[in-house]
Amino acid sequence: MVFAMATSISTISQMSRYEQMKYYREKRKEAYSQVQSLSSQATGLMTVKLSESQGMGNLAAKIAYQRSVKKTA
């Protein structure tokens, strides 16, 4: 990539407006793909945690039910 070396602000400011626009467009594209990746990971984690909490709720309900059955027996 032509812009791989352009990391400092002084280097960016020496670029033409068109090159700056291309540079920042590429940076936004990279950031967007990173956000999508993180979002997908967060969604996966949320799904796992939701299933886990539902399982814990089911387990708690089962224990409570068993306790109530033992008291009546």
Backbone atoms as SQL, in Angstrom:
CREATE TABLE atoms (id INTEGER PRIMARY KEY, chain TEXT, resi INTEGER, resn TEXT, atom TEXT, x REAL, y REAL, z REAL);
INSERT INTO atoms VALUES
  (1, 'A', 1, 'MET', 'N', 0.851, -1.188, 0.000),
  (2, 'A', 1, 'MET', 'CA', 0.000, 0.000, 0.000),
  (3, 'A', 1, 'MET', 'C', 0.880, 1.228, 0.000),
  (4, 'A', 2, 'VAL', 'N', 0.497, 2.250, -0.709),
  (5, 'A', 2, 'VAL', 'CA', 1.250, 3.492, -0.822),
  (6, 'A', 2, 'VAL', 'C', 1.287, 4.217, 0.525),
  (7, 'A', 3, 'PHE', 'N', 0.216, 4.083, 1.325),
  (8, 'A', 3, 'PHE', 'CA', 0.092, 4.863, 2.544),
  (9, 'A', 3, 'PHE', 'C', 0.645, 4.158, 3.772),
  (10, 'A', 4, 'ALA', 'N', 1.284, 3.020, 3.599),
  (11, 'A', 4, 'ALA', 'CA', 1.779, 2.266, 4.743),
  (12, 'A', 4, 'ALA', 'C', 2.797, 3.074, 5.540),
  (13, 'A', 5, 'MET', 'N', 3.573, 3.897, 4.879),
  (14, 'A', 5, 'MET', 'CA', 4.585, 4.686, 5.559),
  (15, 'A', 5, 'MET', 'C', 4.001, 5.951, 6.192),
  (16, 'A', 6, 'ALA', 'N', 2.830, 6.368, 5.769),
  (17, 'A', 6, 'ALA', 'CA', 2.246, 7.627, 6.231),
  (18, 'A', 6, 'ALA', 'C', 1.557, 7.429, 7.575),
  (19, 'A', 7, 'THR', 'N', 2.328, 7.543, 8.644),
  (20, 'A', 7, 'THR', 'CA', 1.732, 7.356, 9.960),
  (21, 'A', 7, 'THR', 'C', 1.752, 8.630, 10.777),
  (22, 'A', 8, 'SER', 'N', 2.686, 9.512, 10.537),
  (23, 'A', 8, 'SER', 'CA', 2.727, 10.730, 11.332),
  (24, 'A', 8, 'SER', 'C', 1.846, 11.812, 10.712),
  (25, 'A', 9, 'ILE', 'N', 1.408, 12.717, 11.554),
  (26, 'A', 9, 'ILE', 'CA', 0.519, 13.789, 11.085),
  (27, 'A', 9, 'ILE', 'C', 1.247, 14.693, 10.100),
  (28, 'A', 10, 'SER', 'N', 2.532, 14.933, 10.323),
  (29, 'A', 10, 'SER', 'CA', 3.277, 15.795, 9.397),
  (30, 'A', 10, 'SER', 'C', 3.364, 15.163, 8.010),
  (31, 'A', 11, 'THR', 'N', 3.508, 13.830, 7.963),
  (32, 'A', 11, 'THR', 'CA', 3.558, 13.143, 6.677),
  (33, 'A', 11, 'THR', 'C', 2.206, 13.228, 5.980),
  (34, 'A', 12, 'ILE', 'N', 1.147, 13.043, 6.749),
  (35, 'A', 12, 'ILE', 'CA', -0.204, 13.111, 6.175),
  (36, 'A', 12, 'ILE', 'C', -0.490, 14.515, 5.664),
  (37, 'A', 13, 'SER', 'N', -0.071, 15.516, 6.419),
  (38, 'A', 13, 'SER', 'CA', -0.351, 16.893, 6.000),
  (39, 'A', 13, 'SER', 'C', 0.411, 17.277, 4.744),
  (40, 'A', 14, 'GLN', 'N', 1.460, 16.547, 4.419),
  (41, 'A', 14, 'GLN', 'CA', 2.225, 16.836, 3.197),
  (42, 'A', 14, 'GLN', 'C', 1.603, 16.181, 1.969),
  (43, 'A', 15, 'MET', 'N', 0.636, 15.314, 2.177),
  (44, 'A', 15, 'MET', 'CA', -0.040, 14.672, 1.048),
  (45, 'A', 15, 'MET', 'C', -0.991, 15.656, 0.383),
  (46, 'A', 16, 'SER', 'N', -1.322, 15.354, -0.864),
  (47, 'A', 16, 'SER', 'CA', -2.344, 16.159, -1.533),
  (48, 'A', 16, 'SER', 'C', -3.689, 15.870, -0.874),
  (49, 'A', 17, 'ARG', 'N', -4.657, 16.733, -1.091),
  (50, 'A', 17, 'ARG', 'CA', -5.991, 16.531, -0.501),
  (51, 'A', 17, 'ARG', 'C', -6.592, 15.190, -0.957),
  (52, 'A', 18, 'TYR', 'N', -6.362, 14.853, -2.210),
  (53, 'A', 18, 'TYR', 'CA', -6.879, 13.595, -2.740),
  (54, 'A', 18, 'TYR', 'C', -6.237, 12.407, -2.030),
  (55, 'A', 19, 'GLU', 'N', -4.910, 12.462, -1.835),
  (56, 'A', 19, 'GLU', 'CA', -4.216, 11.381, -1.136),
  (57, 'A', 19, 'GLU', 'C', -4.676, 11.286, 0.317),
  (58, 'A', 20, 'GLN', 'N', -4.887, 12.438, 0.957),
  (59, 'A', 20, 'GLN', 'CA', -5.395, 12.437, 2.332),
  (60, 'A', 20, 'GLN', 'C', -6.766, 11.785, 2.395),
  (61, 'A', 21, 'MET', 'N', -7.613, 12.130, 1.429),
  (62, 'A', 21, 'MET', 'CA', -8.952, 11.565, 1.385),
  (63, 'A', 21, 'MET', 'C', -8.868, 10.046, 1.231),
  (64, 'A', 22, 'LYS', 'N', -8.015, 9.564, 0.328),
  (65, 'A', 22, 'LYS', 'CA', -7.850, 8.130, 0.144),
  (66, 'A', 22, 'LYS', 'C', -7.290, 7.467, 1.403),
  (67, 'A', 23, 'TYR', 'N', -6.326, 8.129, 2.041),
  (68, 'A', 23, 'TYR', 'CA', -5.718, 7.593, 3.257),
  (69, 'A', 23, 'TYR', 'C', -6.760, 7.431, 4.363),
  (70, 'A', 24, 'TYR', 'N', -7.526, 8.495, 4.600),
  (71, 'A', 24, 'TYR', 'CA', -8.530, 8.429, 5.666),
  (72, 'A', 24, 'TYR', 'C', -9.687, 7.498, 5.319),
  (73, 'A', 25, 'ARG', 'N', -10.016, 7.386, 4.049),
  (74, 'A', 25, 'ARG', 'CA', -11.059, 6.443, 3.623),
  (75, 'A', 25, 'ARG', 'C', -10.619, 5.011, 3.937),
  (76, 'A', 26, 'GLU', 'N', -9.356, 4.714, 3.647),
  (77, 'A', 26, 'GLU', 'CA', -8.847, 3.375, 3.933),
  (78, 'A', 26, 'GLU', 'C', -8.806, 3.123, 5.443),
  (79, 'A', 27, 'LYS', 'N', -8.407, 4.128, 6.203),
  (80, 'A', 27, 'LYS', 'CA', -8.381, 3.986, 7.662),
  (81, 'A', 27, 'LYS', 'C', -9.785, 3.722, 8.204),
  (82, 'A', 28, 'ARG', 'N', -10.780, 4.434, 7.684),
  (83, 'A', 28, 'ARG', 'CA', -12.168, 4.213, 8.116),
  (84, 'A', 28, 'ARG', 'C', -12.632, 2.811, 7.750),
  (85, 'A', 29, 'LYS', 'N', -12.233, 2.340, 6.555),
  (86, 'A', 29, 'LYS', 'CA', -12.616, 0.998, 6.125),
  (87, 'A', 29, 'LYS', 'C', -12.011, -0.051, 7.062),
  (88, 'A', 30, 'GLU', 'N', -10.739, 0.117, 7.437),
  (89, 'A', 30, 'GLU', 'CA', -10.085, -0.801, 8.367),
  (90, 'A', 30, 'GLU', 'C', -10.782, -0.782, 9.727),
  (91, 'A', 31, 'ALA', 'N', -11.093, 0.423, 10.202),
  (92, 'A', 31, 'ALA', 'CA', -11.758, 0.559, 11.504),
  (93, 'A', 31, 'ALA', 'C', -13.138, -0.083, 11.467),
  (94, 'A', 32, 'TYR', 'N', -13.847, 0.097, 10.359),
  (95, 'A', 32, 'TYR', 'CA', -15.187, -0.484, 10.225),
  (96, 'A', 32, 'TYR', 'C', -15.130, -2.005, 10.259),
  (97, 'A', 33, 'SER', 'N', -14.145, -2.587, 9.572),
  (98, 'A', 33, 'SER', 'CA', -14.048, -4.047, 9.569),
  (99, 'A', 33, 'SER', 'C', -13.664, -4.554, 10.954),
  (100, 'A', 34, 'GLN', 'N', -12.851, -3.791, 11.673),
  (101, 'A', 34, 'GLN', 'CA', -12.491, -4.188, 13.034),
  (102, 'A', 34, 'GLN', 'C', -13.714, -4.115, 13.948),
  (103, 'A', 35, 'VAL', 'N', -14.521, -3.083, 13.798),
  (104, 'A', 35, 'VAL', 'CA', -15.739, -2.949, 14.602),
  (105, 'A', 35, 'VAL', 'C', -16.701, -4.094, 14.289),
  (106, 'A', 36, 'GLN', 'N', -16.823, -4.466, 13.020),
  (107, 'A', 36, 'GLN', 'CA', -17.690, -5.590, 12.653),
  (108, 'A', 36, 'GLN', 'C', -17.208, -6.885, 13.294),
  (109, 'A', 37, 'SER', 'N', -15.906, -7.085, 13.292),
  (110, 'A', 37, 'SER', 'CA', -15.339, -8.293, 13.888),
  (111, 'A', 37, 'SER', 'C', -15.621, -8.326, 15.384),
  (112, 'A', 38, 'LEU', 'N', -15.386, -7.194, 16.058),
  (113, 'A', 38, 'LEU', 'CA', -15.635, -7.131, 17.499),
  (114, 'A', 38, 'LEU', 'C', -17.118, -7.303, 17.804),
  (115, 'A', 39, 'SER', 'N', -17.961, -6.742, 16.959),
  (116, 'A', 39, 'SER', 'CA', -19.401, -6.867, 17.143),
  (117, 'A', 39, 'SER', 'C', -19.830, -8.326, 17.024),
  (118, 'A', 40, 'SER', 'N', -19.276, -9.008, 16.055),
  (119, 'A', 40, 'SER', 'CA', -19.607, -10.421, 15.874),
  (120, 'A', 40, 'SER', 'C', -19.140, -11.248, 17.068),
  (121, 'A', 41, 'GLN', 'N', -17.957, -10.931, 17.589),
  (122, 'A', 41, 'GLN', 'CA', -17.468, -11.634, 18.773),
  (123, 'A', 41, 'GLN', 'C', -18.358, -11.347, 19.985),
  (124, 'A', 42, 'ALA', 'N', -18.769, -10.098, 20.135),
  (125, 'A', 42, 'ALA', 'CA', -19.630, -9.724, 21.256),
  (126, 'A', 42, 'ALA', 'C', -20.984, -10.426, 21.155),
  (127, 'A', 43, 'THR', 'N', -21.515, -10.526, 19.961),
  (128, 'A', 43, 'THR', 'CA', -22.791, -11.209, 19.767),
  (129, 'A', 43, 'THR', 'C', -22.663, -12.687, 20.129),
  (130, 'A', 44, 'GLY', 'N', -21.568, -13.296, 19.721),
  (131, 'A', 44, 'GLY', 'CA', -21.333, -14.697, 20.065),
  (132, 'A', 44, 'GLY', 'C', -21.227, -14.896, 21.564),
  (133, 'A', 45, 'LEU', 'N', -20.490, -14.014, 22.232),
  (134, 'A', 45, 'LEU', 'CA', -20.350, -14.106, 23.686),
  (135, 'A', 45, 'LEU', 'C', -21.701, -13.899, 24.369),
  (136, 'A', 46, 'MET', 'N', -22.467, -12.927, 23.872),
  (137, 'A', 46, 'MET', 'CA', -23.784, -12.672, 24.450),
  (138, 'A', 46, 'MET', 'C', -24.683, -13.906, 24.313),
  (139, 'A', 47, 'THR', 'N', -24.633, -14.562, 23.180),
  (140, 'A', 47, 'THR', 'CA', -25.439, -15.765, 22.957),
  (141, 'A', 47, 'THR', 'C', -25.043, -16.864, 23.928),
  (142, 'A', 48, 'VAL', 'N', -23.743, -17.050, 24.120),
  (143, 'A', 48, 'VAL', 'CA', -23.265, -18.073, 25.051),
  (144, 'A', 48, 'VAL', 'C', -23.715, -17.741, 26.465),
  (145, 'A', 49, 'LYS', 'N', -23.543, -16.489, 26.868),
  (146, 'A', 49, 'LYS', 'CA', -23.923, -16.082, 28.228),
  (147, 'A', 49, 'LYS', 'C', -25.432, -16.184, 28.436),
  (148, 'A', 50, 'LEU', 'N', -26.203, -15.869, 27.421),
  (149, 'A', 50, 'LEU', 'CA', -27.652, -15.982, 27.523),
  (150, 'A', 50, 'LEU', 'C', -28.058, -17.439, 27.719),
  (151, 'A', 51, 'SER', 'N', -27.468, -18.323, 26.936),
  (152, 'A', 51, 'SER', 'CA', -27.761, -19.753, 27.091),
  (153, 'A', 51, 'SER', 'C', -27.341, -20.242, 28.462),
  (154, 'A', 52, 'GLU', 'N', -26.198, -19.770, 28.911),
  (155, 'A', 52, 'GLU', 'CA', -25.697, -20.158, 30.231),
  (156, 'A', 52, 'GLU', 'C', -26.643, -19.688, 31.334),
  (157, 'A', 53, 'SER', 'N', -27.118, -18.454, 31.229),
  (158, 'A', 53, 'SER', 'CA', -28.018, -17.937, 32.269),
  (159, 'A', 53, 'SER', 'C', -29.377, -18.638, 32.224),
  (160, 'A', 54, 'GLN', 'N', -29.833, -18.992, 31.031),
  (161, 'A', 54, 'GLN', 'CA', -31.082, -19.751, 30.936),
  (162, 'A', 54, 'GLN', 'C', -30.911, -21.123, 31.577),
  (163, 'A', 55, 'GLY', 'N', -29.768, -21.737, 31.337),
  (164, 'A', 55, 'GLY', 'CA', -29.483, -23.031, 31.942),
  (165, 'A', 55, 'GLY', 'C', -29.440, -22.948, 33.458),
  (166, 'A', 56, 'MET', 'N', -28.820, -21.886, 33.977),
  (167, 'A', 56, 'MET', 'CA', -28.761, -21.702, 35.425),
  (168, 'A', 56, 'MET', 'C', -30.156, -21.451, 35.992),
  (169, 'A', 57, 'GLY', 'N', -30.972, -20.719, 35.267),
  (170, 'A', 57, 'GLY', 'CA', -32.348, -20.475, 35.698),
  (171, 'A', 57, 'GLY', 'C', -33.149, -21.760, 35.730),
  (172, 'A', 58, 'ASN', 'N', -32.970, -22.579, 34.713),
  (173, 'A', 58, 'ASN', 'CA', -33.663, -23.875, 34.669),
  (174, 'A', 58, 'ASN', 'C', -33.208, -24.765, 35.812),
  (175, 'A', 59, 'LEU', 'N', -31.908, -24.741, 36.092),
  (176, 'A', 59, 'LEU', 'CA', -31.365, -25.546, 37.180),
  (177, 'A', 59, 'LEU', 'C', -31.917, -25.070, 38.528),
  (178, 'A', 60, 'ALA', 'N', -31.955, -23.755, 38.724),
  (179, 'A', 60, 'ALA', 'CA', -32.481, -23.200, 39.972),
  (180, 'A', 60, 'ALA', 'C', -33.955, -23.555, 40.135),
  (181, 'A', 61, 'ALA', 'N', -34.705, -23.483, 39.050),
  (182, 'A', 61, 'ALA', 'CA', -36.127, -23.825, 39.115),
  (183, 'A', 61, 'ALA', 'C', -36.307, -25.310, 39.435),
  (184, 'A', 62, 'LYS', 'N', -35.467, -26.149, 38.859),
  (185, 'A', 62, 'LYS', 'CA', -35.549, -27.585, 39.105),
  (186, 'A', 62, 'LYS', 'C', -35.245, -27.899, 40.575),
  (187, 'A', 63, 'ILE', 'N', -34.211, -27.250, 41.118),
  (188, 'A', 63, 'ILE', 'CA', -33.853, -27.454, 42.527),
  (189, 'A', 63, 'ILE', 'C', -34.986, -26.980, 43.434),
  (190, 'A', 64, 'ALA', 'N', -35.533, -25.810, 43.135),
  (191, 'A', 64, 'ALA', 'CA', -36.632, -25.281, 43.944),
  (192, 'A', 64, 'ALA', 'C', -37.842, -26.217, 43.882),
  (193, 'A', 65, 'TYR', 'N', -38.125, -26.738, 42.705),
  (194, 'A', 65, 'TYR', 'CA', -39.236, -27.672, 42.552),
  (195, 'A', 65, 'TYR', 'C', -38.997, -28.934, 43.377),
  (196, 'A', 66, 'GLN', 'N', -37.770, -29.482, 43.292),
  (197, 'A', 66, 'GLN', 'CA', -37.448, -30.692, 44.042),
  (198, 'A', 66, 'GLN', 'C', -37.560, -30.452, 45.552),
  (199, 'A', 67, 'ARG', 'N', -37.139, -29.288, 46.007),
  (200, 'A', 67, 'ARG', 'CA', -37.242, -28.966, 47.425),
  (201, 'A', 67, 'ARG', 'C', -38.703, -28.877, 47.862),
  (202, 'A', 68, 'SER', 'N', -39.515, -28.270, 47.011),
  (203, 'A', 68, 'SER', 'CA', -40.925, -28.131, 47.369),
  (204, 'A', 68, 'SER', 'C', -41.636, -29.496, 47.386),
  (205, 'A', 69, 'VAL', 'N', -41.223, -30.372, 46.493),
  (206, 'A', 69, 'VAL', 'CA', -41.809, -31.726, 46.442),
  (207, 'A', 69, 'VAL', 'C', -41.397, -32.510, 47.680),
  (208, 'A', 70, 'LYS', 'N', -40.153, -32.358, 48.119),
  (209, 'A', 70, 'LYS', 'CA', -39.662, -33.075, 49.308),
  (210, 'A', 70, 'LYS', 'C', -40.398, -32.600, 50.560),
  (211, 'A', 71, 'LYS', 'N', -40.726, -31.294, 50.642),
  (212, 'A', 71, 'LYS', 'CA', -41.422, -30.756, 51.815),
  (213, 'A', 71, 'LYS', 'C', -42.845, -31.303, 51.914),
  (214, 'A', 72, 'THR', 'N', -43.475, -31.488, 50.759),
  (215, 'A', 72, 'THR', 'CA', -44.860, -31.979, 50.766),
  (216, 'A', 72, 'THR', 'C', -44.919, -33.483, 50.960),
  (217, 'A', 73, 'ALA', 'N', -43.827, -34.182, 50.710),
  (218, 'A', 73, 'ALA', 'CA', -43.849, -35.647, 50.810),
  (219, 'A', 73, 'ALA', 'C', -43.683, -36.125, 52.239);
